[in-house]
Amino acid sequence: MSNTISTASASQWFVPVATALEGGAGRPSVTGLHGSTGGLALTTLLHPQSGKLGNRPWLIVTGSDEAAERLFDDLHFFHDLIGLPTAPLALFPRWETLPYEGTAPHVSLIARRMNALHHIRTTPQTCLVTSIAALTQRLLPVATFTGTTLQFTRGGTIEREALTGGLLRLGYRRVSVVEIPGEFSIRGGIVDIFSTAYAEPLRAEFLGETIDSLRLFDPATQKSTAKLDRAMVLPAREYLRAETSPEALAPIPADAEWRAPDLYSTMDSLFDYFTERPILVLDQPAALSGACTDLWSKIDDGYLRHADRETVAPYPSPERLFLSWPELMGHTNGWPTLALEPLTESDASWNPVQAFPAQTPASAGLGARGMPFSQTLAIMDRLREECRMVLVARSRGQVDRLLALLREHDVPATEWTAGTWTVTGKTKAPFYVLHGDLSAGFLAPDLRLAVLTEEELFAKGARHKPQAKNKAATFLSSLEDLNVGDYVVHVQHGIARYQGLKRLSVQDFDSDYLILEFAGGDKLYVPLEKLSHVQRYSGADGHGPRLERLGGTSWAKTTARVKKDIEEMAHELVDLYANRELVTRHAYGFDSTMYHEFEAAFEYEETADQLKAVEDITRDMESSKPMDRLVCGDVGYGKTEVAMRAAFKAVEANRQVAVLVPTTLLAHQHYDNFSERFAPFPARVALLSRFQSPKEAKAILKDVAAGDVDVIIGTHRLVQKDVVFRDLGLVIIDEEQWFGVKHKERLKQLRTQVDVLTLTATPIPRTLQMAMASVRDLSIIETPPAGRLAIRTQVVRSSDTLVREAILRDLGRGGQVYFVHNRVETMEKTGAWLHQLVPDARIVMAHGQMNP
């Protein structure tokens, strides 16, 4: 049997579909699609072997922004896989604001939308993916969009007043230092613009009115990342006044986008931005029609609820801002249209109908929770007789890990490279592993192809994109979100208030300086190269510190007192660790194949800090001295996974693990996490909590003493003297500072006998951590989890409309809402009020007086 895989086999499958689309007004349908198969089908149609369809623009419409982003990622993956350029691909998201909500769209969404519109206008073969919500929204006129874009050329000229005015008209805000898209600053001959056209801010240096240089730079380090000959600035708002307007330079109101029909004589649609008629792709047309109906229900509701509809300047009516489903279909009547369906075609108007020859990995038994990797590997090996097996990993590190894991199981595996599709042979091909982002795998024996993701290999839950490396780590991470008025600490002068950044000329040398204000109004200018001398102040919430007097003696006295306290603690720690130096234990072995399976099954992409912490712990456990390591990291930064890998290593060596937590709730949370991660492996996880009966607790303690429990999780009950272990090897302590004095004395005794791993999200101050680093081993996890956004706090006057909109906005993105109330007695009344505001939401209540 030939194992050849080529795009030709897939292209031949879609010949009837391609022929119908090339005819000009065809309405073919592809059915049986699931997971990422829609992305593969579309990529195949775009391939040159399918004809000239790749030379035309495409407009692909999905039911939601989430579905659009998944399909966009799948298209990007398959384009890379078969060697097609990804440049034509673009994504057009919707605003995440509710209809007629009086807040401005997030600037990052504006940036993505403006880039997509620019892409359509400048790339004739654009393949645009969008949602039905984004498609129905009317847009600013094409002429307005193209006419307001600013262009810069190195060596070109521009008047400073014209530049400032142009940026303000485009919706940019003038600030002292640019940090996010939509901001600009002017410091002498240097103009920084965080253009929505780029992922990094643009710096233009002027000699008079001539642009001397153009470059992109890192806003955290201020270092250049790329030099440019040309640059552009796209709008930061979708409300662009005319240059002659008397309000051209005035700040744009937050709700201005909803009033755009009053500004322009006509509004355009997304269709109008295409330079030629695109091929239209509808992902489940009947579902799109239903989604459009639901969207219009929300639009009408928002319009009717808005307070100023009776005022002198009411919002424009919905039909001026949005397109209906009949209008969309009328505009695209006669266009070549392709329907994508998971089951069968929605009606008889679609012809021809082509079924995609693929099944889900679950149909072959893959992806089941708790399935050992050896069983998964056996299924995959049988599939390898019929298909070329491609395994998709989300990171380069995971590619190397999968290759090593497969080779440890004596399975042939190699990294996928270009040209693989043309290889032939009579023997079974090896497993191919490659780095990519794919929504789901599939099995297509007719195409001799099987693609599996990490989710199918290790039965992982949700998919999580890796977090980009935090560039601000080059400087102190505590300065990332520093705002004017925040308290800071200067290493030599003490506590001050940050007053912004200013560019000064000192001895004919221009440089940026931090402005620190001390008591009495004294100011200190700190150059950026001395940034390491400044630390963001971390103190009790709600309590402002006392500012130090510049040149005073109180800061020196404070630091001297702290040093004395540190010395006393250091003496105590030295005694403790001197005793530990005399104690030895049997070193743990090197990482095994089973351990590699355990770490490969982690559903997130590890951050660099997590990997460093795991490396530190592994080195400690493989030495002959007992481990005592402190892992510091904020909530959700991945400390638990680090601890679970240490626990797995101990269990593999037939030693028991005790996980000590301060609260029963946290104990149950850890129990659920540990049980899920350890399920595919021969290890028993048990929980000891106050919710268990004395009989159940006694049985668990008996099993712990007999060695039948590998991991026991509990509160302070675990440090009682009646708790006996057969062979305790590792103690994991979560938030040690919450335990009492007696418990800490018991923990100190444990540190001289077994390995101890302490996790904390609220450690002692950073200066004390560093002072202790040479005495107690320390690992810090500073990288935030994937997708973590800065918290936004608003203090506003309460109103039913505001509460309803806030809840609907979060529910609309698939999120959850916590409503905090201050009286148990009136919670029922508040819950009933919320149910009236948002009748479609499922509301539950919880408080401390409820029975367990």
Rosetta blueprint (number, residue, H / E / L):
1 M L
2 S L
3 N L
4 T L
5 I L
6 S L
7 T H
8 A H
9 S H
10 A H
11 S H
12 Q H
13 W H
14 F L
15 V H
16 P H
17 V H
18 A H
19 T H
20 A H
21 L H
22 E H
23 G L
24 G L
25 A L
26 G L
27 R E
28 P L
29 S E
30 V E
31 T E
32 G L
33 L L
34 H L
35 G L
36 S L
37 T H
38 G H
39 G H
40 L H
41 A H
42 L H
43 T H
44 T H
45 L H
46 L H
47 H L
48 P H
49 Q H
50 S H
51 G L
52 K L
53 L H
54 G H
55 N H
56 R L
57 P L
58 W E
59 L E
60 I E
61 V E
62 T E
63 G L
64 S L
65 D H
66 E H
67 A H
68 A H
69 E H
70 R H
71 L H
72 F H
73 D H
74 D H
75 L H
76 H H
77 F H
78 F H
79 H H
80 D H
81 L H
82 I H
83 G L
84 L L
85 P L
86 T L
87 A L
88 P L
89 L E
90 A E
91 L E
92 F E
93 P L
94 R L
95 W L
96 E L
97 T L
98 L L
99 P L
100 Y L
101 E L
102 G L
103 T L
104 A L
105 P L
106 H L
107 V H
108 S H
109 L H
110 I H
111 A H
112 R H
113 R H
114 M H
115 N H
116 A H
117 L H
118 H H
119 H H
120 I H
121 R H
122 T H
123 T L
124 P L
125 Q L
126 T L
127 C E
128 L E
129 V E
130 T E
131 S E
132 I H
133 A H
134 A H
135 L H
136 T H
137 Q E
138 R L
139 L E
140 L L
141 P L
142 V H
143 A H
144 T H
145 F H
146 T H
147 G H
148 T H
149 T L
150 L E
151 Q E
152 F E
153 T E
154 R L
155 G L
156 G L
157 T E
158 I L
159 E L
160 R H
161 E H
162 A H
163 L H
164 T H
165 G H
166 G H
167 L H
168 L H
169 R H
170 L L
171 G L
172 Y L
173 R E
174 R E
175 V L
176 S L
177 V L
178 V L
179 E L
180 I L
181 P L
182 G L
183 E E
184 F E
185 S E
186 I E
187 R E
188 G L
189 G L
190 I E
191 V E
192 D E
193 I E
194 F L
195 S L
196 T L
197 A L
198 Y L
199 A L
200 E L
201 P L
202 L E
203 R E
204 A E
205 E E
206 F E
207 L E
208 G L
209 E L
210 T E
211 I E
212 D E
213 S E
214 L E
215 R E
216 L E
217 F E
218 D L
219 P L
220 A L
221 T L
222 Q L
223 K L
224 S E
225 T E
226 A E
227 K E
228 L E
229 D L
230 R E
231 A E
232 M E
233 V E
234 L L
235 P L
236 A L
237 R L
238 E L
239 Y L
240 L L
241 R L
242 A L
243 E L
244 T L
245 S L
246 P L
247 E L
248 A L
249 L L
250 A L
251 P L
252 I L
253 P L
254 A L
255 D L
256 A H
257 E H
258 W H
259 R H
260 A H
261 P H
262 D H
263 L H
264 Y L
265 S L
266 T L
267 M L
268 D E
269 S L
270 L H
271 F H
272 D H
273 Y H
274 F L
275 T L
276 E L
277 R L
278 P L
279 I E
280 L E
281 V E
282 L E
283 D E
284 Q L
285 P H
286 A H
287 A H
288 L H
289 S H
290 G H
291 A H
292 C H
293 T H
294 D H
295 L H
296 W H
297 S H
298 K H
299 I H
300 D H
301 D H
302 G H
303 Y H
304 L H
305 R H
306 H L
307 A H
308 D H
309 R H
310 E H
311 T L
312 V L
313 A L
314 P L
315 Y L
316 P L
317 S L
318 P H
319 E H
320 R H
321 L H
322 F E
323 L L
324 S L
325 W H
326 P H
327 E H
328 L H
329 M H
330 G H
331 H H
332 T L
333 N L
334 G L
335 W L
336 P L
337 T E
338 L E
339 A E
340 L E
341 E L
342 P L
343 L L
344 T L
345 E L
346 S L
347 D L
348 A L
349 S L
350 W L
351 N E
352 P L
353 V E
354 Q E
355 A E
356 F L
357 P L
358 A L
359 Q E
360 T L
361 P H
362 A H
363 S H
364 A H
365 G L
366 L L
367 G L
368 A L
369 R L
370 G L
371 M L
372 P L
373 F H
374 S H
375 Q H
376 T H
377 L H
378 A H
379 I H
380 M H
381 D H
382 R H
383 L H
384 R L
385 E L
386 E L
387 C L
388 R E
389 M E
390 V E
391 L E
392 V E
393 A E
394 R L
395 S L
396 R H
397 G H
398 Q H
399 V H
400 D H
401 R H
402 L H
403 L H
404 A H
405 L H
406 L H
407 R H
408 E H
409 H L
410 D L
411 V L
412 P L
413 A E
414 T E
415 E E
416 W L
417 T L
418 A L
419 G L
420 T H
421 W H
422 T H
423 V L
424 T L
425 G L
426 K L
427 T L
428 K L
429 A L
430 P L
431 F E
432 Y E
433 V E
434 L E
435 H E
436 G L
437 D L
438 L L
439 S L
440 A L
441 G L
442 F E
443 L E
444 A E
445 P H
446 D H
447 L H
448 R L
449 L E
450 A E
451 V E
452 L E
453 T E
454 E H
455 E H
456 E H
457 L H
458 F H
459 A L
460 K L
461 G L
462 A L
463 R L
464 H L
465 K L
466 P L
467 Q L
468 A L
469 K L
470 N L
471 K H
472 A H
473 A H
474 T H
475 F L
476 L L
477 S H
478 S H
479 L H
480 E L
481 D L
482 L L
483 N L
484 V L
485 G L
486 D L
487 Y E
488 V E
489 V E
490 H E
491 V L
492 Q L
493 H L
494 G E
495 I E
496 A E
497 R E
498 Y E
499 Q E
500 G E
501 L E
502 K E
503 R E
504 L E
505 S E
506 V E
507 Q L
508 D L
509 F E
510 D E
511 S E
512 D E
513 Y E
514 L E
515 I E
516 L E
517 E E
518 F L
519 A H
520 G H
521 G H
522 D L
523 K E
524 L E
525 Y E
526 V E
527 P E
528 L H
529 E H
530 K H
531 L H
532 S H
533 H H
534 V E
535 Q E
536 R E
537 Y L
538 S L
539 G L
540 A L
541 D L
542 G L
543 H L
544 G L
545 P L
546 R L
547 L L
548 E L
549 R L
550 L L
551 G L
552 G L
553 T L
554 S H
555 W H
556 A H
557 K H
558 T H
559 T H
560 A H
561 R H
562 V H
563 K H
564 K H
565 D H
566 I H
567 E H
568 E H
569 M H
570 A H
571 H H
572 E H
573 L H
574 V H
575 D H
576 L H
577 Y H
578 A H
579 N H
580 R H
581 E H
582 L H
583 V L
584 T L
585 R L
586 H L
587 A L
588 Y L
589 G L
590 F L
591 D L
592 S L
593 T H
594 M H
595 Y H
596 H H
597 E H
598 F H
599 E H
600 A H
601 A L
602 F L
603 E L
604 Y L
605 E L
606 E L
607 T L
608 A H
609 D H
610 Q H
611 L H
612 K H
613 A H
614 V H
615 E H
616 D H
617 I H
618 T H
619 R H
620 D H
621 M H
622 E L
623 S L
624 S L
625 K L
626 P L
627 M L
628 D E
629 R E
630 L E
631 V E
632 C E
633 G E
634 D L
635 V L
636 G L
637 Y L
638 G L
639 K H
640 T H
641 E H
642 V H
643 A H
644 M H
645 R H
646 A H
647 A H
648 F H
649 K H
650 A H
651 V H
652 E H
653 A L
654 N L
655 R L
656 Q E
657 V E
658 A E
659 V E
660 L E
661 V L
662 P L
663 T L
664 T H
665 L H
666 L H
667 A H
668 H H
669 Q H
670 H H
671 Y H
672 D H
673 N H
674 F H
675 S H
676 E H
677 R H
678 F H
679 A L
680 P L
681 F L
682 P L
683 A L
684 R L
685 V E
686 A E
687 L E
688 L E
689 S L
690 R L
691 F L
692 Q L
693 S L
694 P H
695 K H
696 E H
697 A H
698 K H
699 A H
700 I H
701 L H
702 K H
703 D H
704 V H
705 A H
706 A H
707 G L
708 D L
709 V L
710 D L
711 V E
712 I E
713 I E
714 G E
715 T L
716 H H
717 R H
718 L H
719 V H
720 Q L
721 K L
722 D L
723 V L
724 V L
725 F L
726 R L
727 D L
728 L E
729 G E
730 L E
731 V E
732 I E
733 I E
734 D E
735 E L
736 E H
737 Q H
738 W H
739 F L
740 G L
741 V H
742 K H
743 H H
744 K H
745 E H
746 R H
747 L H
748 K H
749 Q H
750 L H
751 R H
752 T L
753 Q L
754 V L
755 D E
756 V E
757 L E
758 T E
759 L E
760 T E
761 A L
762 T L
763 P L
764 I L
765 P L
766 R H
767 T H
768 L H
769 Q H
770 M H
771 A H
772 M H
773 A L
774 S L
775 V L
776 R L
777 D E
778 L E
779 S E
780 I E
781 I E
782 E L
783 T L
784 P L
785 P L
786 A L
787 G L
788 R L
789 L L
790 A L
791 I L
792 R L
793 T L
794 Q L
795 V L
796 V L
797 R L
798 S L
799 S L
800 D H
801 T H
802 L H
803 V H
804 R H
805 E H
806 A H
807 I H
808 L H
809 R H
810 D H
811 L H
812 G H
813 R L
814 G L
815 G L
816 Q L
817 V L
818 Y L
819 F L
820 V L
821 H L
822 N L
823 R L
824 V L
825 E L
826 T L
827 M H
828 E H
829 K H
830 T H
831 G H
832 A H
833 W H
834 L H
835 H H
836 Q H
837 L H
838 V L
839 P L
840 D L
841 A L
842 R L
843 I L
844 V L
845 M L
846 A L
847 H L
848 G L
849 Q L
850 M L
851 N L
852 P L
